[in-house]
Amino acid sequence: MNIYKFPFQIDVSGIYQEVLNNPNCWNFDRSSETLEVQQHTKTIPLRSGKRRRAVRLWDSHEYFDTILVPYFPMSMGFVSWFEEKYGGECGRIAIVKLPSEKKVYPHIDYGDYYRKRDRFHLVLNGMYEYNVGNEREIFSAGDLFWFESQKTHHTRNMSDVDRLVLIFDMKDSKFREIMQVDTKG
């Protein structure tokens, strides 16, 4: 299994409203636009990786809350709820926008940081196709899912609105045991 969709819906209306209420936050960090595979995305970083000399960002296990966190209390509250329910420690957190009919191209999340964490998406708006390895799923607002970021993955926004997603990484989460998920197959 490369993708696991949680068997319940999340009310994302409050988190979605936070995003709508803070349009200037999309201009805070434009680094995702420089990555060829993510050239169509925009990001609101809430918890970012610390850059250290001689340590590549994808190998850094250090992170910090950005100055944008106070504008997104419901987003951060959701991540805190996830930590309490499923255990573990949250690493990086971002809200990512992908415009209508645009793609994030195939890639793997390389590095020690990603090898030691599980990546989750909480869909805030839009509908999109997500591909991981040979698996394909369709997700829309309220869906929460995990995927194997160490395998080739890519996405396509299938809707006529921006795909908005809260992305967060967890270290030592017990979601597999709690949800009785076999993510090794």
C-alpha positions in Angstrom: 0.0 0.0 0.0 1.4 3.4 -1.1 -1.6 5.5 -0.2 -3.9 5.3 2.8 -7.1 7.4 2.9 -8.5 7.8 6.4 -12.0 6.4 6.7 -13.6 9.6 7.8 -14.0 13.2 6.6 -12.6 16.3 8.3 -14.6 19.6 8.5 -12.0 21.8 6.8 -14.2 24.9 6.5 -12.4 26.9 9.3 -8.9 26.0 7.9 -10.1 26.9 4.4 -11.4 30.2 5.6 -8.0 31.0 7.3 -6.4 30.6 3.8 -8.9 32.8 2.2 -8.5 35.5 4.9 -4.7 35.6 4.4 -4.0 35.9 0.7 -0.7 37.9 1.2 0.8 34.9 2.9 1.3 33.2 -0.5 4.1 35.8 -1.2 6.1 34.9 2.0 8.1 32.1 0.4 8.3 31.4 -3.3 11.0 28.8 -3.2 8.7 26.0 -4.4 8.3 27.8 -7.7 12.0 27.3 -8.4 11.7 23.5 -8.2 11.0 22.2 -11.7 8.6 19.5 -10.4 6.6 22.0 -8.3 6.8 25.0 -10.6 3.1 25.5 -10.6 2.7 25.5 -6.8 2.6 28.3 -4.2 3.3 27.6 -0.6 2.5 29.1 2.8 5.1 27.6 5.1 4.0 27.3 8.7 6.9 25.2 10.0 10.0 25.1 7.8 13.3 23.3 7.8 16.3 25.1 9.3 19.1 25.6 6.9 22.6 24.7 8.3 25.9 25.1 6.6 27.1 21.7 5.2 23.7 20.1 5.8 21.3 19.7 2.9 17.8 20.9 3.8 16.3 17.4 2.9 18.7 15.9 5.5 18.0 18.5 8.3 15.9 17.4 11.2 15.6 20.9 12.6 12.7 23.2 11.9 11.1 26.3 13.2 7.6 27.9 13.2 7.4 30.8 10.7 6.0 34.2 11.5 2.8 33.1 9.6 1.7 30.7 12.3 -0.4 33.2 14.3 -2.6 33.7 11.2 -3.4 30.0 11.0 -4.5 28.8 14.4 -7.0 26.3 13.1 -4.4 24.7 10.8 -2.0 24.4 13.7 -4.8 23.2 15.9 -5.6 20.4 13.4 -1.9 19.3 13.4 -1.9 19.3 17.3 -5.1 17.2 17.2 -3.4 14.7 14.9 -0.4 14.5 17.2 -2.6 13.9 20.2 -4.7 11.2 18.5 -2.0 9.4 16.6 1.2 10.2 18.5 4.5 11.3 17.2 6.2 14.6 16.6 5.2 16.9 13.8 8.0 18.3 11.6 7.4 20.6 8.7 4.0 22.0 7.9 2.8 23.9 4.8 -0.3 24.9 2.9 0.2 24.3 -0.8 -1.8 25.6 -3.7 -2.0 24.1 -7.2 -4.0 26.0 -9.8 -6.7 24.3 -11.9 -5.5 21.8 -14.4 -1.9 22.1 -13.3 0.5 19.3 -12.1 3.2 18.5 -9.7 5.5 16.3 -11.7 6.9 12.9 -10.7 9.5 13.0 -7.9 10.6 11.3 -4.8 11.2 13.1 -1.4 14.8 12.2 -0.9 16.9 12.7 2.2 17.2 11.5 5.8 14.4 13.9 6.9 11.8 12.2 4.7 13.0 8.7 5.4 12.3 9.1 9.1 8.8 10.7 8.7 5.4 10.0 7.3 3.8 12.6 5.0 0.1 13.5 5.3 -2.2 15.6 3.2 -5.5 17.2 4.5 -7.4 18.4 1.4 -8.9 21.9 1.9 -10.3 22.6 -1.6 -10.5 21.2 -5.1 -10.3 17.7 -6.4 -7.1 16.0 -7.5 -5.6 12.8 -8.8 -2.7 11.5 -6.7 -0.4 8.8 -8.0 2.2 7.0 -5.9 4.0 4.1 -7.5 1.4 2.1 -9.3 -1.5 3.4 -7.2 -3.9 6.2 -8.1 -6.6 7.9 -5.9 -8.9 10.8 -6.2 -9.1 13.2 -3.3 -11.3 16.2 -2.5 -12.0 18.6 0.4 -12.2 16.9 3.8 -10.0 13.9 2.8 -7.0 13.1 5.0 -4.4 10.7 3.6 -0.9 9.3 4.1 1.3 8.4 1.2 4.7 6.7 0.7 6.9 9.8 -0.1 9.9 7.5 -0.8 8.2 6.3 -4.0 7.7 8.3 -7.1 4.6 10.4 -6.7 2.8 13.1 -8.7 -0.5 14.9 -8.8 -2.9 16.7 -11.1 -5.6 19.2 -10.1 -8.7 17.9 -11.9 -11.0 20.7 -10.8 -11.7 24.2 -12.0 -10.6 25.7 -8.6 -7.3 25.8 -6.8 -6.3 22.6 -5.1 -5.4 23.6 -1.5 -3.9 21.1 0.9 -2.4 21.2 4.4 0.8 19.0 4.2 2.5 17.9 7.4 5.2 15.4 8.3 5.1 13.1 11.4 7.9 11.2 13.1 7.0 8.1 15.1 3.3 8.4 14.5 1.2 5.4 15.6 -1.4 5.9 12.9 -0.7 2.5 11.4 -1.4 0.7 14.7 -4.4 2.8 15.5 -5.9 2.5 12.1 -4.6 -1.1 11.6 -2.9 -0.1 8.3 -0.3 -2.2 6.5 1.7 0.4 4.6 4.6 -2.1 3.9 2.9 -4.0 1.2 
